[in-house]
């Protein structure tokens, strides 16, 4: 789930072999920063989903990696 909707993985980076060392290092640094920006995704403790019948459910993950689905009861 590390991929954002509507995006595809970046093209493989090919390190520059010509030019001044400073320019080549700058190009490598830019590529690393772009990859860091692309792969960073927001994290959440859980998400709430609303079913067609109006009931609300929370999806979270346990410490063992198991998905946990809990119905969120409405206050009476």
ABEGO torsion letter per residue (X at the ends): XABBBGBBBBBBBBBBABEBAAAAAAAAAAAAAAAAAAABBBBBABBBBBBAAGBBBBBBBBAAGBBBBBBBBBBX
